[in-house]
Amino acid sequence: MRAAVLAVACALALGACAEDSKAPTTAGGDANRGRQVYLAQCVACHHSDPSKVGPLGPPVKGSSRELLEVRIVGGTYPPGYKPKRDSAIMQPMPHLASAVPDLAAVLK
Ligand code: HEC
């Protein structure tokens, strides 16, 4: 009996997690929100025009959603991706995970 309850609880918990992790990647990004996040979080280092070189960071226009996800949330690069710079100045910003689709929409 206890095991059954536990199994149901686990299934529910897993279901909830799957929902959560799916939401940011399946939802279409909102370019307006993305622009706000970009201006608030990124232009200290990247240019306000993402196609230009910023004070610290390289141009980020055209960054894929996958690149943004891995670089912003995890601080690394997708497998096989050749970074524009070898430095590691930009720290991971996992709190921006939910904004990745919006950032992708504004940087595409
Ligand atoms: C503290 C300065 C700083 C901030 C803030 C910052 N970046 Fe960066 N970013 C860099 C630097 C410098 C690099 C080059 C690699 C390195 O040194 O980390 C970089 C690299 C990148 C790359 C990889 C570019 C490539 O193709 O190799 C992306 C994408 C990126 N930044 C996007 C963003 C976004 C989006 C934000 C805002 C959410 C942001 N960055 C905030 C400094 C920053």
Residues whose N, C-alpha, C, O or C-beta is under 5 A from the ligand:
A	BS01	HEC	Q41 C42 A44 C45 L56 G57 P58 P59 V60 S63 L68 R71 K82 P83 K84 R85 S87 A88 I89 M90 L103
